[in-house]
Amino acid sequence: MAATTVGDIMARDLLTLDASSTLKDAHDLMREKSIRHIPVVDKLTGKLLGVLTQKRLIATVMSLLSDYGVSALERRERQCRVVEIIDSDLESVDVKAPLTEVVPFFLKNKHGCLTVVDSEQRLTGIVTSSDFVRLCAELLNKPDA
């Protein structure tokens, strides 16, 4: 049976940061794990605070480099909290949302990810454009029934 809901294709085993995390923490995590989106959650409640994208991280690093130079970059990255630069005005979706409702979000907004939260706004997963590409590959490679 083909995937039909967000829960069928979303990533559940997520790497996250919390409000006390720094830009340096995020930079290291993105580099080490080859990820482009890091959800930031409240350490105590698990509620989603926002998402740090690779695009936002790079823009911030470039700004720090321009303002302070290479020699000060690591120190400045350690001083910058991720909550200062996350995208907190974002759309989220429920795990049971049909994929047909989610596709237009990716096409219209050109976002690379959509967070999945429960009724208490606790992070339960994330859907990325890569998840849709994997689904396409699966469907394209499926033998005709």
SULHU-V690369 format. One line per field, one symbol per residue. ss: DSSP state (a for helix, b for strand, c for the rest). psi: psi as a letter, one per 20 degrees, with the letter a starting at -180 (. if undefined). burial: b if it has 24 or more other C-alpha atoms within 12 Angstrom, else e. A space follows every 50 residues. Layout:
# SULHU-V690369
ss->???
psi->???
burial->???
This chain:
# SULHU-V690369
ss->ccccbaaaacbccccbbbcccbaaaaaaaaaaacccbbbbbcccccbbbb bbbaaaaaaaaaaaaaaacaaaaaaaaaacbaaaccbccccbbccccbaa aaaaaaaaacccbbbbbccccbbbbbbbaaaaaaaaaaaaacccc
psi->pqpirghhiqphnqprrrhiqrhgggggggghjlqipoqpqphhijqpha ppqhggggggghgggghirghiggghhhioqhiijqoimqqrqqhjpqhh hhghghggikqiqpqpqaijkppiaqprhhhhgggggghhipqp.
burial->eeeebbbbbbbeeebbbbbebbbbbbbebbeeeebbbbbbbeeeeebbbb bbbbebbeebbeebeeeeeeeeeeebbeebbbbbbbbeeebbbbbebebe ebbeebeeeebbbbbbbeeeebbbbbbbbebbeebeeeeeeeeee
